[in-house]
Amino acid sequence: MKLKIENGKLKVSDVGRGFCPASGSLPICVTGQMAAGKNFVCSLFEKEGFVSLDLDKTAHEAISLCKAQILSGFGKEARSRGISLLKEDGSLDRRELGRLVFSSPELLARQESIVYPKIIELTNQFIEQNSGKPVILNATVLFKTPELLAKCGKIFFVKANFLKRLVRAKKRDGLPLRQILARFKSQKNLFKEYKKAASKLNIPIEIIRN
């Protein structure tokens, strides 16, 4: 299968395994680095009849559901750095949590060990609720949950140049430049990780340039 974007529209040829929007088709993983344009690509698929799950939003839900574990697991480090993990209304401050965990691979791995089981549970529920429909999993690091990636029939990796991504991220998220660059750095080997996972699971992978 070949896919490209022309004038804001999805152009598809040689449709293959797991792609056709038909009953029983396998989910598709749409992935890429921060601000590469994953949401835009997913919106084009949706126009072709797909339903998509934004795993960033699923992760936000999972983080909220795991609030007690996160406060217990990161409270000490947050206090030592003068970071408050709670907002005034008592809810978790995801931005401050991100500032903490993206500062250290060890802290990021600790958060993933808490949150990923809940993400897997919520994602499986979405797939089951949409059985018979073509599903897209919009996820940056789906390779870290091979249980979910193995369900996919195709991986589309969205790429965009560094400056374009930087401008998009700053405009969209309003994060400090230092925090954006930290997240970019944490994802620098993302394509290599997907190639490795795709080879192991025998899933075709294709690049979409946006």
C-alpha positions as CSV (number, residue, x, y, z in Angstrom):
1,M,0.0,0.0,0.0
2,K,1.1,3.5,-0.7
3,L,-0.3,6.6,1.0
4,K,0.5,10.3,0.6
5,I,-1.1,13.6,1.4
6,E,-2.0,15.9,-1.5
7,N,-3.8,19.2,-1.0
8,G,-4.9,18.2,2.4
9,K,-6.4,14.9,1.2
10,L,-5.5,11.3,1.7
11,K,-4.3,9.5,-1.5
12,V,-4.2,5.7,-1.2
13,S,-3.1,3.0,-3.7
14,D,-2.3,-0.7,-3.4
15,V,-4.5,-1.1,-0.4
16,G,-3.4,-4.0,1.6
17,R,-3.4,-5.9,4.9
18,G,-5.5,-4.4,7.6
19,F,-6.2,-1.1,5.8
20,C,-9.6,-1.3,4.2
21,P,-12.4,0.3,6.2
22,A,-14.4,-3.0,6.4
23,S,-15.8,-5.3,9.0
24,G,-13.0,-7.4,10.5
25,S,-10.1,-5.3,9.4
26,L,-7.1,-4.9,11.7
27,P,-6.5,-1.7,13.6
28,I,-3.9,0.7,12.2
29,C,-1.2,2.4,14.3
30,V,-0.6,6.1,13.4
31,T,2.5,7.3,15.1
32,G,5.4,9.8,15.0
33,Q,7.3,12.3,17.0
34,M,5.8,15.2,19.0
35,A,4.0,17.7,16.7
36,A,4.7,15.7,13.5
37,G,1.0,15.8,12.5
38,K,-0.5,12.6,13.7
39,N,-3.8,14.1,14.6
40,F,-4.1,15.7,11.1
41,V,-3.3,12.3,9.4
42,C,-5.9,10.6,11.6
43,S,-8.5,13.2,10.7
44,L,-8.0,12.2,7.0
45,F,-8.4,8.6,7.8
46,E,-11.6,9.4,9.7
47,K,-13.0,11.0,6.5
48,E,-12.5,7.5,4.9
49,G,-14.6,5.8,7.5
50,F,-12.2,5.0,10.3
51,V,-12.8,5.6,14.0
52,S,-9.7,6.7,16.0
53,L,-8.5,6.6,19.5
54,D,-6.1,9.3,20.6
55,L,-3.9,7.5,23.1
56,D,-2.6,10.8,24.5
57,K,-6.1,11.4,25.7
58,T,-6.3,7.8,26.9
59,A,-3.1,8.4,28.8
60,H,-4.6,11.5,30.5
61,E,-7.6,9.4,31.6
62,A,-5.3,6.7,32.8
63,I,-3.2,9.2,34.8
64,S,-6.3,10.5,36.5
65,L,-7.4,7.0,37.3
66,C,-4.0,6.3,38.7
67,K,-3.8,9.5,40.8
68,A,-3.1,7.8,44.2
69,Q,-0.3,5.6,42.8
70,I,1.3,8.6,41.0
71,L,1.3,10.8,44.1
72,S,2.8,8.0,46.1
73,G,5.4,7.1,43.5
74,F,6.5,10.7,42.7
75,G,5.7,12.8,45.7
76,K,9.3,12.7,47.1
77,E,11.0,13.8,43.9
78,A,8.3,16.5,43.2
79,R,8.8,18.0,46.7
80,S,12.6,18.0,46.4
81,R,12.3,20.0,43.2
82,G,9.6,22.4,44.4
83,I,7.0,20.9,42.0
84,S,3.3,20.6,43.0
85,L,1.6,17.7,41.4
86,L,-1.8,18.8,42.4
87,K,-3.9,21.7,41.1
88,E,-5.9,23.9,43.5
89,D,-9.0,21.8,42.8
90,G,-7.2,18.6,43.9
91,S,-6.8,17.1,40.4
92,L,-3.4,16.0,39.1
93,D,-1.4,18.7,37.3
94,R,-0.4,16.8,34.2
95,R,1.9,19.6,32.9
96,E,3.9,19.6,36.2
97,L,4.0,15.8,36.2
98,G,5.3,15.9,32.7
99,R,8.0,18.4,33.6
100,L,9.1,16.0,36.3
101,V,9.1,12.7,34.5
102,F,10.6,13.9,31.2
103,S,13.6,15.2,33.2
104,S,14.8,11.6,33.8
105,P,14.5,8.3,31.9
106,E,14.1,6.5,35.2
107,L,11.2,8.7,36.3
108,L,9.6,8.3,32.9
109,A,9.9,4.5,33.1
110,R,8.4,4.6,36.6
111,Q,5.4,6.5,35.3
112,E,4.9,4.1,32.4
113,S,5.0,1.1,34.8
114,I,2.1,2.7,36.7
115,V,0.0,4.0,33.8
116,Y,0.5,1.6,30.9
117,P,-1.6,-1.3,32.3
118,K,-4.5,1.1,32.6
119,I,-3.9,2.4,29.0
120,I,-3.9,-1.2,27.7
121,E,-7.2,-1.9,29.5
122,L,-8.9,1.3,28.1
123,T,-7.6,0.7,24.6
124,N,-8.8,-2.9,24.5
125,Q,-12.2,-1.6,25.7
126,F,-12.3,0.9,22.8
127,I,-11.4,-1.8,20.2
128,E,-14.1,-4.2,21.6
129,Q,-16.7,-1.4,21.6
130,N,-15.9,-0.7,17.9
131,S,-15.7,-4.3,16.7
132,G,-16.5,-4.5,13.1
133,K,-15.3,-0.9,12.4
134,P,-11.9,0.1,11.1
135,V,-9.9,1.4,14.0
136,I,-6.9,3.7,14.2
137,L,-4.7,3.8,17.3
138,N,-3.1,7.3,17.4
139,A,-0.1,6.8,19.6
140,T,3.4,8.0,20.0
141,V,4.9,5.1,21.9
142,L,2.6,2.1,21.1
143,F,5.8,0.0,20.6
144,K,6.1,0.1,24.4
145,T,2.9,-1.9,24.7
146,P,3.5,-4.8,22.3
147,E,0.2,-6.3,23.4
148,L,-1.5,-3.5,21.6
149,L,0.9,-3.1,18.7
150,A,0.5,-6.8,17.9
151,K,-3.2,-6.1,17.2
152,C,-2.3,-3.7,14.3
153,G,-2.1,-4.7,10.6
154,K,-0.1,-1.6,9.6
155,I,2.0,1.2,11.1
156,F,2.1,4.7,9.6
157,F,5.0,6.8,10.9
158,V,4.4,10.5,10.4
159,K,7.4,12.7,9.9
160,A,8.0,16.4,9.7
161,N,11.1,18.5,9.9
162,F,12.4,19.8,13.2
163,L,11.6,23.5,12.8
164,K,8.0,22.8,11.6
165,R,7.5,20.5,14.6
166,L,9.0,23.1,17.0
167,V,6.7,25.8,15.8
168,R,3.7,23.6,16.0
169,A,4.5,22.4,19.5
170,K,5.0,25.9,20.8
171,K,1.8,27.2,19.3
172,R,-0.3,24.1,20.2
173,D,0.9,23.3,23.7
174,G,2.4,26.6,25.0
175,L,5.1,24.8,26.9
176,P,8.5,26.3,27.7
177,L,11.1,25.8,25.0
178,R,13.3,23.8,27.3
179,Q,10.4,21.3,28.1
180,I,9.6,20.9,24.4
181,L,13.2,20.2,23.5
182,A,13.4,17.6,26.4
183,R,10.4,15.8,24.9
184,F,11.9,16.0,21.4
185,K,15.1,14.5,22.8
186,S,13.3,11.6,24.5
187,Q,11.8,10.7,21.1
188,K,14.9,11.0,18.9
189,N,15.1,7.2,18.3
190,L,11.4,6.7,17.9
191,F,11.5,5.5,14.3
192,K,14.3,3.0,15.1
193,E,12.2,1.6,17.9
194,Y,9.2,1.1,15.6
195,K,11.3,-0.5,12.9
196,K,12.6,-3.0,15.5
197,A,9.1,-3.7,16.9
198,A,7.6,-4.0,13.4
199,S,10.2,-6.5,12.3
200,K,9.7,-8.6,15.4
201,L,5.9,-8.6,15.1
202,N,5.9,-8.8,11.2
203,I,3.9,-5.6,10.8
204,P,4.5,-3.4,7.7
205,I,5.6,0.1,8.4
206,E,5.3,3.1,6.1
207,I,6.5,6.8,6.4
208,I,4.1,9.6,5.8
209,R,5.8,13.0,5.3
210,N,3.7,15.9,6.6
